[in-house]
Amino acid sequence: MSEWSPTELDELAAGDELDIAPVRLDGTLRPYRTIWVVRVGDDLYVRSSRGRGGGWFRHALERHQGRIRAGGVQRDVAFEEPDDADHRAIEDAYRTKYARYARTYVEPMVSPVATAAMLRLAPR
């Protein structure tokens, strides 16, 4: 598996939003959805505010592959459900990065429902 370059990490994490398109079972891309992304160390994380039943999240689990784009970077990725994630650091990253937004948008991203629907983006 390849690694993120420092430039890719910086550009993907700098913007407020990231477009994500899971791969369908037939290998084609689903339409892009715009979601929030945070960086913790050298990892990028996304969560579904609607939990594991959220559409893009359910589709991401079908093949665990997709494509993302943000900040001038477009990259094929693997969707990983990490057992070793530092959930407190990820929640802090969401609260810090999106602090200027109303709590009604941020709090769902740090809720137990969203925590249970979290993926690490790994370049492929």
Salt bridges, closest charged atoms under 4 A:
GLU8 OE2 - ARG75 NH1 2.75
ASP10 OD1 - ARG39 NH1 2.68
ASP16 OD2 - ARG100 NH2 2.28
ASP19 OD2 - ARG69 NE 3.16
ASP42 OD1 - ARG39 NH2 3.49
GLU62 OE1 - ARG30 NH2 3.48
GLU62 OE2 - HIS59 ND1 3.52
ASP76 OD1 - ARG67 NE 2.83
GLU80 OE1 - ARG120 NE 2.99
GLU81 OE1 - ARG52 NH1 2.76
ASP84 OD1 - ARG120 NH1 3.25
GLU107 OE1 - ARG95 NH2 3.64
GLU107 OE2 - ARG103 NE 3.97
